[in-house]
Amino acid sequence: MTLAKSTPYPGQTHSLTELEQTSWQQLASVLDERNDKPLAPGFKTMTVASRTETGADARTVVLRKVDADRKYVWFHTDVRAAKVMQFEAFPNATLLFWDEALRTQLRLTVETHLHTNDYVADEHWQTVGAGSRKNYLSEQEPGSEQPTPYPGFPPGLGASLPTPEASEAGRSNFAVIECRVLAMDYLRLSREGQLRAKFQYEPESRMAWLAP
């Protein structure tokens, strides 16, 4: 799509449809182990903002799975973490991605669903490496006060990794947060002109250019 001569964008830019498809491709590319140069490496992590009884909360998590066709994303957490109770009370949340190289922000409005003792959690658990499983062996509840610094796993492990058999003890603390994407807000920053668009998936599908 070529914009009119009055546009601040030189040359070619995406159509709304192309931009939406590209955004999902960029998200998915960070999970492709065959790709040593993902399209948007910054999208590997995201800030998750949730509602609480007294206000709001936010934290950084790692993107674990993307379904561009169905518009879902997933991340992992400790089932004892405060955010789990927040999502159960207030399922709606916002996922914020930023890639510095692309100067691009994706803001996803989502509805969350918790998976613990089901096949979804079991499938995700099989993909979790020993280094990450180690953290689910923690004897202490995330966010709980401690008399001394606590490493986030049984101190006796030190720098060692648990054996595959020992790591299975962490399964009971493992949870998957499934996020059904209701809308995506795209923003690219540039000296030549900002570019912003919104892609709504529910309750009805529509897309539009937005003023930055």
Residue pairs with C-beta under 8 A, 6 or more apart in sequence:
1 12
1 13
1 14
1 15
1 18
2 11
2 12
2 13
3 9
3 13
7 193
8 192
8 193
9 192
9 193
9 195
10 192
13 195
14 22
16 197
16 199
16 207
16 208
16 209
17 207
19 186
19 197
20 184
20 186
20 197
20 199
20 207
21 68
23 106
23 184
23 186
23 199
24 66
24 68
25 39
25 68
26 38
26 39
26 40
26 43
26 99
26 102
26 104
27 40
27 43
27 63
27 66
27 68
27 73
27 97
27 106
28 66
28 68
29 35
29 38
29 39
29 40
29 43
30 38
30 39
30 40
30 41
30 43
30 44
30 63
31 63
31 64
31 65
31 66
32 38
38 44
40 97
40 99
40 101
40 102
40 104
41 99
41 101
42 97
42 98
42 99
42 100
42 101
42 102
43 63
43 97
43 99
43 106
44 62
44 63
45 60
45 61
45 62
45 63
46 60
46 61
46 63
46 75
46 95
46 96
46 97
47 58
47 59
47 60
47 95
47 96
48 58
48 59
48 60
48 61
48 75
48 83
48 93
48 94
48 95
48 96
49 56
49 57
49 58
49 93
49 94
49 95
49 96
50 56
50 57
50 58
50 83
50 86
50 87
50 90
50 93
51 57
51 86
51 89
51 90
51 92
51 93
52 86
52 90
53 89
57 82
57 83
57 86
59 83
61 75
61 76
61 77
62 75
62 76
63 73
63 74
63 75
63 97
64 74
64 75
64 76
64 124
64 127
64 176
65 72
65 73
65 74
65 124
66 72
66 73
66 74
67 73
71 180
71 181
71 201
72 178
72 179
72 180
72 181
73 95
73 108
73 110
73 179
73 181
74 124
74 176
74 177
74 178
74 179
75 176
75 177
75 179
76 124
76 128
76 132
76 174
76 175
76 176
76 177
77 83
77 84
77 175
77 176
77 177
78 84
78 135
78 136
78 138
78 142
78 173
78 174
78 175
79 116
79 172
79 173
79 174
79 175
80 141
80 142
80 173
81 142
81 143
82 142
82 143
83 177
84 114
84 175
84 177
87 93
87 112
87 114
87 177
88 114
91 111
91 112
91 113
92 109
92 110
92 111
92 112
93 110
93 111
93 112
93 179
94 107
94 108
94 109
94 110
95 106
95 107
95 108
95 110
95 179
96 105
96 106
96 107
96 108
97 105
97 106
97 107
97 108
98 104
98 105
102 188
103 188
103 189
103 190
104 186
104 187
104 188
104 189
105 185
105 186
105 187
105 188
105 189
106 184
106 185
106 186
106 187
107 184
107 185
107 187
108 179
108 181
108 183
108 184
108 185
109 181
109 182
109 183
109 184
109 185
110 179
110 180
110 181
110 182
111 179
111 180
111 182
112 177
112 178
112 179
112 180
113 177
113 178
113 179
113 180
114 175
114 176
114 177
114 178
115 121
115 124
115 175
115 176
115 177
115 178
116 174
116 175
116 176
120 176
120 178
121 174
121 175
121 176
124 174
124 176
125 171
125 174
128 136
128 174
130 161
130 162
130 164
130 167
131 161
133 162
133 167
133 170
134 153
134 157
134 161
134 162
134 167
134 170
135 152
135 153
135 170
136 167
136 170
136 171
136 173
136 174
137 153
137 154
137 157
137 162
137 166
137 167
137 169
137 170
137 173
138 152
138 153
138 154
138 173
139 154
140 146
140 150
162 170
180 202
181 201
182 200
182 201
182 202
183 198
183 199
183 200
183 201
183 202
184 198
184 199
184 201
185 196
185 197
185 198
185 199
185 210
186 195
186 196
186 197
186 198
186 199
187 194
187 195
187 196
187 212
188 194
188 195
188 196
194 212
195 212
196 209
196 210
196 211
196 212
197 207
197 208
197 209
197 210
198 207
198 208
198 210
199 207
200 206
200 207
